[in-house]
Amino acid sequence: MRKTRILVVIVSFNGERDIGDCLKSFESQTGSGIEIQILLIDNQSEDNTVSVARKFMNVECILNERNLGFGRAANKGLIKSIHENYDFVFLLNQDTVLEKEAIQYLVNAGINNPNCVLSPMVLNNDHQTDEEFSKAGITDSTKSLNFIPAIAWFLPTDIIRKTGGFDPFFFHYGEDHNYCDRLLLLGFGLKVVTEPVIIHKSSPSTLRNNKTKHEAYLKRNLLNPLSDQNLWLTRIIYDRITGKLSGTGFRHLITFYFKNYSSIKNRKNLYRQSPFLD
């Protein structure tokens, strides 16, 4: 009987403090019917992230020559999953720790939910709901979702083939929002499974800049295939006046809008064509 093949994709950047704990937690992932390969894609870390990762068996490392950002780096793993016929991709943050047999739980849930991108429930070090999950309004009893933070996504490869990769317009922040928008556009679902849970630690490379995140949020709104883009310019002017958006962020967005105007207007059609997997 053929085993279920899972490609674990971890995009790393200066994760020396956390990557060892993350990879060590895979030693407790058992299951006679599953095959796990770990792919670490490093965005030119300046510490010993890669050296630590190479101490673990079954870890392949790709070293980018420059920092590609999260989405473009992750796309390398998504492309590999298709070319090598994996059944699922487990897209995982470098600062997470899995509980025992977490992947077996996710495989079972994935088989029962072939049209959904899944996530385990994510907790912080104090075993409380992760901050990003709380801000998204996600609890262990959440039924209908239009967004799940990409901390630990479990994606059927068939969905990746139809949805494509992450939009390279996003360097960091906003790419997971955009991908969720596109999943919903194509009729796929998002679901949090109550088992397993994973721990999401805090690391220096994931410290948030609120105005940078807000800039990414506004870019996501511009590219959202489910929303009306006509009011977007009014929105960013209002946010600049009220101080939610910095002067630099405002200039970035205006420049981005006019520089990529034709491509932005065609994005909804592009998102139906499985883009960004070449």
TORLUM-249625 format. One record per residue: residue in three letters; y, z, x of N, C-alpha, C in turn. Coordinates in steps of 0.05 Angstrom, whole numbers, plus 5000, padded with zeros to 4 digits. Example, Ala and Ser with C-alpha at 12.3 -4.5 7.8 and 13.67 -1.06 7.14 Angstrom:
# residues 2
ALA488651565264491051565246493451565264;SER495551425257497951435273500151575258;
***
This chain:
# residues 278
MET497650005017500050005000502550005018;ARG504449835011506849805027508650055024;LYS509650145047511450375047514250295038;THR515650495027518450445020520150485045;ARG521650275052523150275077526050345072;ILE526950545087529750645085531150615111;LEU533450485110535150475134537450675130;VAL537550875148539651065148541950965165;VAL544250935154546650825168548651045171;ILE549251115196551251315203553451185220;VAL555851185209558151095225559351335239;SER559551325266560451555281563051495295;PHE564551715298566951705315567551995323;ASN567452045349567952305361566452525346;GLY563852485341562252665326560352835342;GLU560952875367559153025385558353295374;ARG560253425361559753695351557753705328;ASP557553485313556053495289553553315289;ILE553553105305551452905302548653005308;GLY548453195326545853315333544653455309;ASP546253615295545153755271544353555250;CYS545953345246545353145226542653015232;LEU542352925257539852775264537452965264;LYS537853215273535653405273534553455245;SER536353445224535453495197533553275187;PHE533353055201531452845193528652915202;GLU528353115219525653185228524053315205;SER525453415184524153535161523653335139;GLN524253085144523952875123521152755124;THR519452855108516652775108516052605083;GLY513752475083512952315060511152095069;SER508752085060506851885070507551605061;GLY509151585040509751315029512451205038;ILE513751335057516451245065516551195095;GLU518251005102518750935130521750955134;ILE522651115154525551165158526351055186;GLN528450895186529650815211532550895210;ILE533551015232536351105233537950915251;LEU540250815240542050645255544750785257;LEU545450855282548050975287549950755298;ILE552250725284554150525292556650665301;ASP557150655327559350825338561850665342;ASN564050785332566750655333568250735358;GLN566950685381568250745407569051035410;SER567151215405567751495409568651555437;GLU570351755440571351845466569952085476;ASP567852175462566252405471563352325475;ASN561552515473558752465480557052415455;THR558252315433556752265409554252095414;VAL554551875427552351695431550151815449;SER551051955470549052085488547352285473;VAL548652435455547052635438545152485420;ALA546052275407544352125389541952005402;ARG542251915427540151775441537851965449;LYS538352225446536252415452534152435430;PHE534752315407532952325384531352075382;MET528852105374527151875370527951725344;ASN527251475343527651315319530551275312;VAL532351295332535151245328536051005344;GLU536950795331538050565344541150595344;CYS542350525366545250555369546550285372;ILE548650235357550450005361553150105370;LEU554050005393556650105404558749885399;ASN560649945381562749755377564749755400;GLU565849525407567749505429570449625422;ARG570949655396573449785387572849925361;ASN574650085352574350225327574750035304;LEU572649965289572849775267573549905241;GLY573850165241574150305215571450345202;PHE571350505181568850575169567450335156;GLY568850185139567549985123566449755139;ARG568049645158567049425174564749505192;ALA564849745202562549845218560049875200;ALA560349995177558150035159556849775151;ASN558549565148557449305140555349195159;LYS555449275185553349195204550649305195;GLY550649545185548149665175547249535149;LEU549149475131548349345106547149065111;ILE548348925130547248655137544448685149;LYS544048885166541348925178539348985156;SER540149145136538249225115537248985100;ILE538948785096538148545082536448365099;HIS537248315123535848135141533048245148;GLU532748505148530148625155528648735132;ASN529548675108528048735083527549035078;TYR529549195082529349475075529649495044;ASP528549715034528649755005531249904997;PHE532050095014534450255009536050295034;VAL538650335031540350425052541350705045;PHE541150885064542351155060544751165078;LEU547051135067549651135082550651415083;LEU550651525107550951815111553251875130;ASN554852075124556952165142555652315166;GLN557052305189555952425213555952725212;ASP557552845194557853135193556353255169;THR553953155164552353245142549653355152;VAL548453525136545753625142544053605117;LEU541653495120539853455097538053695093;GLU537453755068535353955063532653825065;LYS530653985067527953895071527053695049;GLU525853475057524753265039526953145021;ALA529353145030531553035014531052735009;ILE530152585029529952295025527652235005;GLN525552395005523452344985524552374957;TYR526152574953527452614926529152364919;LEU530652274939532452044934530851784928;VAL528651744943526951514938525851524909;ASN524951754901523851774874526051704853;ALA528451814858530651764839531551474840;GLY531451354864532251074867530350884853;ILE527850944854525850784840526250794810;ASN527051034800527451064772530250974762;ASN532050914781534750824774535450584791;PRO534050354787534450124805537249994803;ASN538750054782541349934779543650124785;CYS543050334800545050534806545250584836;VAL547650644845548050764871547951064867;LEU546351204882545951484879547251644901;SER547651904895548552094915547252354909;PRO546352504929545652774925548052944919;MET547653184908549953364905550753464933;VAL553353464938554353524965555753794964;LEU554953974982556154244984557454285011;ASN559254485012560554545037558954765052;ASN559954865074558555065090557955315075;ASP559655375055559355615038557555565014;HIS556355335013554555254991555955244964;GLN558555174966560155104942560554804941;THR561254704918561654414915563654314935;ASP562954094949564653984969567453914957;GLU569453944974572253894965572653614954;GLU571453414967571853144957570453094931;PHE568153224927566853214901568453354879;SER569553584886571153734867573653564858;LYS574953444877577353284871576553044853;ALA574152944856573252714840572152814813;GLY572153074808571253184783568253174780;ILE566753174802563853154801562653434802;THR560853494783559253734783556353654780;ASP554653854782551753784781550953704752;SER552753714733552153644706553753394697;THR555153264716556753034710554952804699;LYS555752684677554152474665555152194672;SER557652134665558651864669560651874692;LEU560251694712561951694736563051414741;ASN565551414750566751154760567351174790;PHE566751394802567151424831565551654842;ILE564251604866562951804881563851774910;PRO564951974923565751944952563351864968;ALA563851684987561651585004560951775026;ILE559952005019558952195039556052155044;ALA554552095022551652065025550751875003;TRP551351625005550551424985547751324990;PHE546151304969543451194970543450934954;LEU543350704968543750444955541250274956;PRO540350184933538249974933539249724947;THR537649604963538449364978539049134959;ASP537649124936538248924916541148934906;ILE542149174903544949204895546849114917;ILE546249174942547849074964547948774965;ARG545648644960545548344960547448234939;LYS547748364917549348264895552348354896;THR552848574909555548684910556948604936;GLY555448584957556648514983557248765000;GLY558848735020559548955038562249075031;PHE563149255048565749375044567949175050;ASP570149185035572349005039573849075065;PRO574048885084575348945110578348995107;PHE579548955083582349025079582749325083;PHE580649485080580849775083579749855110;PHE581449995126580550095152579250365149;HIS580650555137579450825132580950935108;TYR579351055090580251145064580550915045;GLY579450955021579750755000577550554997;GLU575950515019573850315018571650394998;ASP571150664995569050744977570050714948;HIS572550774943573750734916573450434909;ASN574250264927574149974922571249884916;TYR569349984931566549904927565549994900;CYS566350244892565550334866566750164844;ASP569250084847570549904827568849644824;ARG568049544847566449294847563749324834;LEU562449554840559849614827560149614797;LEU562249734787562649754758563249474747;LEU564849314762565449044753562848884748;LEU560848924766558348774764556248904746;GLY556949124733555149244714553249454726;PHE553649534751551949744763553050014757;GLY551450224761552250494755552450674779;LEU553550904775553851114796552651364785;LYS551051504801549751734791549351944813;VAL549852194807549252424825546652544815;VAL544752584834542252714827542453004836;THR541453184820541753474825539953564848;GLU537753424853536153474877535953214893;PRO536353224919536953454935539953524936;VAL540553724952543353764960543553724990;ILE545953654999546453645028548953805034;ILE549153885059551454035068553353845083;HIS555853855075557953695088559753875103;LYS559553865130561254035147563953905151;SER565754065162568453965168568553905198;SER569553665205569753605234572453485240;PRO573353495265576053395272576553115264;SER574452945265574852655259575252605230;THR574852805213575152765184577452915172;LEU579253015189581653145179583352955163;ARG584453035140585752855122588852865126;ASN590052625124592952605122593452515094;ASN594852685078595152625049596652375044;LYS598852315059600352075054598851825063;THR597251845084595551625092593451565070;LYS592251775059590351745038591651625013;HIS594151705007595551594984596151304988;GLU596751225012597250945018594650785013;ALA592350885021589850755016589250744986;TYR589950964972589450974943591050754929;LEU593550704938595150494925594150224932;LYS593050184956591849924964589449874946;ARG587850084942585550064925586349974896;ASN588550094886589450014859590249724858;LEU591549624879592349344880589949164879;LEU587749244892585349074894583249134873;ASN583849324855581949394834581549164815;PRO579149044814578748814796578748894766;LEU578749154761578649244733581449324722;SER583449304739586149394730588149174731;ASP590449224718592649034717594349064742;GLN594448864758595848874784598948834780;ASN599848754757602648684753604548914757;LEU603649154751605349394753605249524780;TRP603849404799603349534825605949574841;LEU607649374842610049394858611849614846;THR611949634820613549844807612450114815;ARG609850144816608550394823609250484852;ILE609150304871609550384898612550444903;ILE614350304889617250374891617650654880;TYR616450714857616750984845615651194864;ASP613351144876612151344894613751384920;ARG615151164928616851194952619251364945;ILE620451324921622751474913622151764910;THR619751824899618952104894617752244918;GLY617452094940616452214965613452224968;LYS611952124948609052114951608151924972;LEU609851724977609151514997611351515018;SER610451525044612351525066613751255069;GLY615951255083617351005088615650805104;THR614150915123612250745138610150635120;GLY609050805103606950715085607950505066;PHE610350535056611650345038611850075052;ARG612850075076613149825091610449695096;HIS608449855103605749745107604649605082;LEU605049735059603949615035605449365026;ILE608149365029609649125022608848895040;THR608648955066607848745085605048645079;PHE603248825073600548755066600448575042;TYR602048645022602048494996602948205000;PHE605248165014606247895016604747735037;LYS603747865057602147725078599547615066;ASN598347765048595647705037595747625008;TYR598147534998598547494969596347314957;SER595747084969593846894957591047014957;SER590347154979587647274980587347504960;ILE589447654956589447874937589047774909;LYS590447554902590247444875587447334869;ASN586047254891583347144887581147344890;ARG581947604894579947804901577847844879;LYS578747834853576847884831574547684832;ASN575247424836573147224838571447264863;LEU572747334885571247384910569247604907;TYR569947814893568248044890565647984874;ARG565647754861563247674846561347504863;GLN562047464888560547274905559147414929;SER558547664926557147814948558447784975;PRO561047844977562547795001562047995023;PHE563047935047563248115070560448185082;LEU558548005080555948055091555247835112;ASP557247735125556647525146557747615173;
***
